[in-house]
Amino acid sequence: MANLKTIRKRITSVKATQKITRAMKMVAGARLNRAQQRISALRPYALKTQEILAGVATAMIAKQTDLEYSGADTKDGLHPLLERRAEKNVLLLVLSGDRGLAGAFNANVSKAAFKEWREKKEGGAEVHIATVGKKSKEYLARRSATITRDFPKLSDGLDMNKARLVSDWVIAKFERGEVDSVYIVYNEFKSAITQQTVVEVLLPLPEPPPAKEGALEPTEYGFEPNERAVLERLMPMYVEISIYRALLESQASEFGARMTAMDAATRNAKDMIARLTLVYNRARQAAITKELMEIIGGAEALKE
């Protein structure tokens, strides 16, 4: 009977765990719907902003090159966020979660950041890391990576102001020349069961891809009051929106990964309960059979 008691306690424990995982799945699913709506609304805007800004920056760089070639005055120079320098100091901005129970979500982005950190170090660069999320910070700190800055609990009530907090710090580091390039590492949301780890160049502005054959001619822009004034407004906006988009992508990916993980855990608990119940019934049947045999044996002994 002690064995039966142990099995009953195990079944009760697994049922309690199943209730928790089912509730976590439902919560993650509800939060995923909201996060998915936000990223679906922002993604086209962010991509179009990047496309337009790349065209503006390309036009400005071309004009600057022409002025330098002709010997004209170029004292204003390029916008600081367009300046390209040798990668002696690199900043990695790593986005992860503050909580676990989300499958491989945190591990994937942390491993990608660690791989990028190691490759840049081997290339002779000094690598600094800024983390958004406790899990990536803990993972990288255990591997002796230099954590320059941590932005804790940004995912709670995520909005543009929190993205601006990160972007202002990143822009200041780049403009002061403390870092020569900035990379952002995060999980891009594809679906509830699929997230893709991405490493993107944030600063300086990436060069636009070469035009495909048969594509339309690049748009010519007119600048009012001038190119410099336009970029002074657009460049910080680009960094801010890019970081905000990455934060939303990471948040939606986390909810999707957690919902998938909790769904799998709930199904595993159901299977375990079924197996334990079968074991319990067999053990109970064996115990009853044994007791019956003992009673019958005792009755036969009395007859003799």
Secondary structure, 3 states (H helix, E strand, C coil): CHHHHHHHHHHHHHHHHHHHHHHHHHHHHHHHHHHHHHHHHHHHHHHHHHHHHHHHHHHHHHHHHHHHHHCCCCCCCCCHHHCCCCCCEEEEEEECCCCCCCCCHHHHHHHHHHHHHHHHHHCCCEEEEEEECHHHHHHHHHCCCCEEEEECCCCCCCCHHHHHHHHHHHHHHHHCCCCCEEEEEEEEEEECCEEEEEEEEEECCCCCCCCCCCCCCCCCCCCCCCHHHHHHHHHHHHHHHHHHHHHHHHHHHHHHHHHHHHHHHHHHHHHHHHHHHHHHHHHHHHHHHHHHHHHHHHHHHHHC
